[in-house]
Amino acid sequence: MKPRQYPSAKRPTDVYLFATCLVDLFVPQAGLDAVKLLEREGLTVHFPRSQSCCGQPAYSSGNPRQAREVALAQLGLFENPWPVIVPSGSCAGMMRHHWPTLLDDDAANARRAAALSERVYELTEFLVRVLNVDFSAYAAKGSDGQATESIVLHTSCGARREMGTRVHGVEAVDALPGVTRIEHERESECCGFGGTFSLKHPDISGAMVADKIASACATGCERLVSADCGCLLNIGHAAAHKGAPLAVEHLASFLWRRTGGEAA
């Protein structure tokens, strides 16, 4: 992963939101909270309604032709030169790193994909690196009135490898007054979801998520926070099935709630 070069010019006024299919179908509040975080910074958020999936499920399952078709269907939706904000590190990684190579036999579309990839940002990355949001400026009380809170952070494997998302998430969370982030023994390990991996290898996947839940619960944290909905759904549902005392929350919703939902 090459180091990301961040724009030094004035901050943008308009951005696109690529919400991801999992946010759209299962965790819509995370998408709404992402919009609110961006709008609070004075940005106009554009949401192309024809968007669907980044193509990662097909790609990671060994079906590049289908992934290519999905990428092509999205490519024309972001024609203006605005940043494309994605509330998922793994989906952002797919768009940034794999779309151009999927189209490398089509010169015109490969150039479009390469140009678009330079405008793709994971949500937290954009907030802390481009907008330079000062989360420490907020009061030590969330919109739910909770003054202090302890959490563990989970970063998906793809987001960690391809987008460096853990670094940005840690920076944002650690700046929040009243929030204690606890590192646990299995933080860097996969949760067992892995897209179709969990379907093809359910026993292995189940053992992996059980280890993740046990390690998180051992810290005594109040919740697990993640910027990737696939992991979040996997961990949350597994914890509920086991009766484990582990709430889960998308990072966008956590940041919005912990900053009171208002400007600093």
Long-range contacts (C-beta under 8 A, 24 or more apart in sequence): 1-97, 1-161, 1-162, 1-163, 1-164, 4-125, 4-129, 4-164, 6-129, 6-130, 7-130, 11-41, 11-130, 11-131, 12-43, 12-82, 12-83, 12-130, 13-42, 13-43, 13-44, 14-43, 14-44, 14-45, 14-46, 14-80, 14-82, 15-43, 15-44, 15-45, 15-46, 15-82, 15-83, 15-84, 15-85, 15-126, 16-45, 16-46, 16-47, 16-48, 16-77, 16-78, 16-80, 16-82, 16-83, 16-84, 16-85, 17-45, 17-46, 17-47, 17-84, 17-85, 17-86, 17-87, 18-51, 18-54, 18-74, 18-78, 18-84, 18-85, 18-86, 18-91, 18-95, 18-120, 19-47, 19-51, 19-87, 20-53, 20-54, 20-86, 20-87, 20-88, 20-91, 20-229, 21-52, 21-53, 21-54, 22-88, 22-229, 22-230, 22-233, 23-87, 23-88, 23-229, 23-250, 26-229, 26-233, 27-229, 27-232, 27-233, 27-250, 29-250, 29-253, 30-87, 30-229, 30-250, 30-252, 30-253, 31-87, 31-252, 33-250, 33-252, 33-253, 33-255, 33-256, 33-257, 34-85, 34-87, 34-123, 34-252, 36-256, 36-261, 37-123, 37-127, 37-252, 37-255, 37-256, 38-85, 40-262, 40-263, 41-127, 41-131, 41-133, 45-85, 46-80, 46-82, 48-77, 48-78, 50-77, 51-77, 54-86, 54-91, 54-94, 54-95, 55-94, 55-98, 55-99, 55-102, 56-90, 56-91, 56-94, 56-98, 56-158, 56-195, 57-195, 57-196, 59-94, 59-98, 59-102, 60-194, 60-195, 60-196, 61-195, 61-196, 64-102, 67-98, 67-102, 68-102, 68-103, 71-95, 71-99, 71-102, 71-103, 71-113, 72-103, 72-109, 75-99, 75-109, 75-112, 75-113, 75-116, 78-116, 78-119, 81-119, 82-119, 83-119, 83-120, 83-121, 83-126, 83-130, 84-116, 84-119, 84-120, 84-121, 85-121, 85-122, 85-123, 85-126, 86-120, 86-121, 86-122, 86-123, 87-122, 87-123, 87-227, 87-250, 87-251, 87-252, 88-122, 88-156, 88-159, 88-227, 88-228, 88-229, 89-122, 89-155, 89-156, 89-158, 89-159, 89-160, 89-162, 89-163, 89-165, 89-227, 89-228, 90-156, 90-157, 90-158, 90-159, 90-162, 90-163, 90-228, 90-230, 92-120, 92-121, 92-122, 92-125, 92-159, 92-163, 92-165, 93-158, 93-159, 93-161, 93-162, 93-163, 94-158, 95-120, 96-120, 96-162, 96-163, 97-162, 122-159, 122-163, 122-165, 122-168, 122-227, 123-227, 123-251, 123-252, 124-165, 124-168, 124-169, 124-172, 124-227, 124-251, 124-255, 125-163, 125-164, 125-165, 125-168, 127-168, 127-172, 127-255, 128-168, 128-171, 128-172, 129-168, 133-172, 134-175, 134-264, 135-172, 135-175, 135-176, 135-255, 135-259, 136-175, 136-176, 136-177, 137-264, 138-176, 138-177, 138-258, 138-259, 138-260, 138-264, 139-177, 139-260, 140-177, 140-178, 141-178, 141-260, 142-178, 142-257, 142-258, 142-259, 142-260, 143-256, 143-257, 143-258, 143-259, 143-260, 143-261, 144-257, 146-178, 147-178, 148-178, 148-179, 148-180, 149-178, 149-179, 149-180, 149-222, 149-223, 149-258, 150-179, 150-180, 150-181, 150-182, 150-219, 150-220, 150-221, 150-222, 151-179, 151-180, 151-181, 151-182, 151-221, 151-222, 151-223, 151-224, 151-225, 151-254, 152-181, 152-182, 152-183, 152-184, 152-187, 152-216, 152-219, 152-221, 152-223, 152-224, 152-225, 153-181, 153-187, 153-224, 153-225, 153-226, 154-187, 154-191, 154-212, 154-216, 154-224, 154-225, 154-226, 154-228, 154-231, 154-232, 154-235, 155-226, 155-227, 155-228, 156-191, 156-193, 156-226, 156-227, 156-228, 156-230, 156-231, 157-190, 157-194, 158-228, 159-227, 159-228, 160-188, 165-227, 169-225, 169-227, 169-251, 172-251, 172-255, 173-225, 173-251, 173-254, 176-255, 176-258, 176-259, 178-258, 179-258, 182-219, 182-220, 182-221, 184-215, 184-216, 184-218, 184-219, 184-221, 185-215, 185-218, 186-211, 186-212, 186-215, 186-216, 187-215, 191-231, 191-234, 191-235, 192-234, 193-230, 193-231, 193-233, 193-234, 195-230, 198-234, 205-234, 206-238, 209-234, 209-235, 209-238, 210-238, 210-242, 213-238, 213-239, 213-242, 213-244, 213-246, 214-244, 216-246, 217-244, 217-245, 217-246, 221-246, 222-247, 223-247, 223-248, 223-249, 223-254, 224-248, 224-249, 225-249, 225-250, 225-251, 225-254, 226-250, 226-251, 227-251, 227-252
